[in-house]
Amino acid sequence: MGIEITAIDVRIEKFSLPAMAGAAAFLQRTGPLNVPLLGLYGLPAIGGALAAYNMLVEMPGTVTMTDVNTMVQNVIDRLEFFRNFNKNRKMSRLNILDHGNAKQMEIGSDCIDEKNIGSFSKILSLLKGKFDPSGFVHLQNCEIGNNEKLLAAFARIVSVPVYAGTGYQNSVLRVNTGDYVRANPDGTINKNARRP
C-alpha cells in the first residue's frame, strides 16, 4: 500500500477560513476528525476550522510549504518518516494545494508557468523515483488543468502522471468544478480524465 502525502501552502492555511474549512473536510475524509471531535474542542464553525488547522499541520500525511524547495524537502522528509516503518513503501499520491489560474500555479511563494518550470526542474526532479508504479501527482490549483504544456513538463520532470482540473478548485469539497486532465511523463494528454 502506497503513501498519500498532501502539501499545503502555509499562507493559505493560516489566513484563509475557506481553506481551513477545506482542511477540516480533508481530515473528515481521512478519518481522524469528525463532528463529535469538533464538539470536544467546543469550537464549531470557525473555531472548528482553526482546530482542524492545528491538527492538520500535525497530520502524518500532510506537510506545509512556503515555496518549491520546502515543498519538495518536506514531502521527502515525510516519506522517509513513513519508510522508517516499512522500507518498501513509496508514494502512491502527492496532492499539492495552492492557488492557480490557466497560466500559472503557485507552490508557496513560487509562481510556475510553462516558461519558467525549467528553472524548478532540478529541485522537482528530486521527487523522481519516490513514487510507486501507479503513483501520481494531483495539482489542486484553480484552472491549472487548462495549461497542458505546464502539466506535461511537470509530469516529465517527476516521471509520473499529473492530474489537474480545468475549473475552480473547491477547497472544502476537494473537487474541481471543471474537467480533469491527465498529463503523462511521455507528454501525452488525456482530457476528461476521471477524478483521481
C-alpha positions in Angstrom: 0.0 0.0 0.0 1.4 3.4 -1.0 1.7 6.6 1.0 -0.5 9.6 0.3 1.1 13.0 1.1 -0.6 16.4 0.8 1.4 19.6 0.6 -0.5 22.8 1.5 0.7 26.4 1.3 1.2 27.6 4.8 0.0 31.1 3.8 -3.4 29.7 2.7 -3.9 27.6 5.8 -3.0 30.4 8.3 -5.2 33.1 6.8 -8.0 31.6 4.7 -11.1 30.4 6.5 -12.3 28.5 3.4 -9.0 26.7 3.2 -9.2 25.9 6.9 -12.7 24.5 6.3 -11.1 22.5 3.5 -8.6 21.2 6.0 -11.4 20.1 8.2 -13.1 18.4 5.3 -9.8 16.7 4.4 -9.4 15.4 7.9 -13.0 14.2 7.9 -12.4 12.4 4.7 -9.3 10.7 6.1 -10.9 9.8 9.4 -9.2 11.5 12.3 -11.6 14.4 12.6 -15.4 14.3 12.8 -18.3 16.4 14.1 -18.2 14.9 17.6 -14.5 15.7 17.8 -15.1 19.3 16.8 -17.6 19.4 19.6 -14.9 18.2 22.1 -13.0 21.3 21.2 -16.1 23.4 21.9 -15.3 25.2 18.7 -17.9 24.7 16.0 -17.7 26.5 12.6 -14.8 28.9 12.6 -13.3 27.6 15.8 -13.6 24.1 14.4 -11.7 25.1 11.3 -8.9 26.6 13.5 -8.8 23.4 15.5 -8.7 21.5 12.2 -5.7 23.6 11.1 -3.9 22.9 14.3 -4.4 19.2 13.8 -3.6 19.4 10.0 -0.1 20.5 10.5 0.4 17.6 12.8 -1.3 15.0 10.5 1.2 12.3 9.4 0.4 12.6 5.7 0.3 16.4 5.5 3.1 18.9 5.1 3.1 22.6 4.7 5.2 24.5 2.2 6.4 28.0 1.6 8.0 27.5 -1.9 9.1 24.7 -4.2 12.2 23.9 -2.1 10.3 23.5 1.1 7.5 21.5 -0.6 10.0 19.0 -2.0 12.1 18.8 1.1 9.0 18.4 3.4 7.5 15.8 1.2 10.7 13.8 1.0 11.2 14.1 4.8 7.7 12.9 5.5 8.1 10.0 3.0 11.3 9.0 4.8 9.5 9.1 8.1 7.0 6.6 6.8 9.7 4.5 5.3 11.2 4.1 8.8 8.4 1.7 9.4 8.4 -0.1 6.0 11.4 0.5 3.7 9.5 -0.8 0.6 6.7 1.8 0.7 6.7 4.7 -1.7 4.3 7.5 -2.5 1.1 6.5 -4.2 -0.2 10.1 -4.4 1.1 13.6 -3.9 -1.5 16.3 -3.6 -0.3 19.9 -4.0 -2.9 22.5 -2.8 -2.4 26.1 -3.7 -3.6 29.0 -5.9 -3.5 28.9 -9.6 -5.1 30.0 -12.9 -4.9 28.9 -16.5 -1.5 30.4 -17.0 0.4 29.6 -13.8 0.3 27.8 -10.5 1.7 28.7 -7.1 3.7 26.4 -4.9 4.1 28.6 -1.9 5.6 31.9 -2.9 6.9 30.5 -6.3 4.8 31.0 -9.4 5.4 28.3 -12.0 4.4 28.6 -15.7 5.4 26.7 -18.8 8.2 29.2 -19.5 10.0 29.0 -16.1 9.3 25.5 -15.0 12.7 24.5 -16.3 14.3 26.6 -13.5 12.5 24.5 -11.0 13.3 21.1 -12.6 16.4 20.4 -10.6 14.6 20.6 -7.2 11.3 19.0 -8.6 13.3 16.1 -10.1 14.3 15.0 -6.5 10.7 13.6 -6.4 11.6 11.2 -9.2 11.8 7.6 -8.0 9.8 8.4 -4.8 6.5 7.1 -6.3 5.2 3.5 -6.5 4.5 2.2 -10.0 0.9 3.5 -10.0 1.8 6.8 -8.3 0.8 10.2 -9.5 0.6 14.0 -8.6 -2.7 15.8 -8.2 -2.4 19.5 -8.6 -5.3 21.1 -6.7 -4.9 24.6 -8.1 -7.7 26.5 -9.8 -7.8 26.2 -13.6 -4.3 24.8 -14.0 -5.7 21.8 -15.9 -6.1 24.2 -18.9 -2.3 24.6 -19.2 -1.4 21.3 -20.8 2.2 22.3 -21.6 2.9 23.0 -18.0 1.3 19.8 -16.8 3.2 17.8 -19.4 6.5 19.4 -18.3 5.7 18.7 -14.6 4.9 15.1 -15.4 8.1 14.7 -17.4 10.2 16.1 -14.5 8.7 13.9 -11.8 8.3 10.9 -14.1 4.7 10.1 -13.0 1.3 11.2 -14.3 0.0 14.6 -13.2 -3.7 15.3 -12.8 -5.4 18.8 -12.6 -8.8 20.4 -13.0 -9.8 23.0 -15.6 -12.2 24.8 -13.3 -12.2 26.3 -9.9 -10.9 24.2 -7.0 -13.3 23.9 -4.1 -11.1 23.8 -1.0 -13.9 22.5 1.2 -15.2 19.6 -1.0 -11.7 19.0 -2.6 -13.2 18.8 -6.1 -12.7 20.9 -9.2 -15.7 22.5 -11.0 -14.2 21.7 -14.4 -13.0 18.6 -16.2 -9.9 16.7 -15.1 -6.8 16.4 -17.3 -4.1 13.8 -17.0 -0.6 14.6 -18.3 1.7 11.6 -18.8 5.5 11.6 -18.5 5.8 10.9 -22.2 4.0 14.2 -23.0 0.6 12.7 -23.9 -2.5 14.4 -22.5 -5.8 12.6 -21.6 -8.7 15.1 -21.5 -11.8 14.3 -19.5 -9.9 12.0 -17.2 -11.5 10.6 -14.1 -11.1 12.5 -10.9 -8.0 10.9 -9.2 
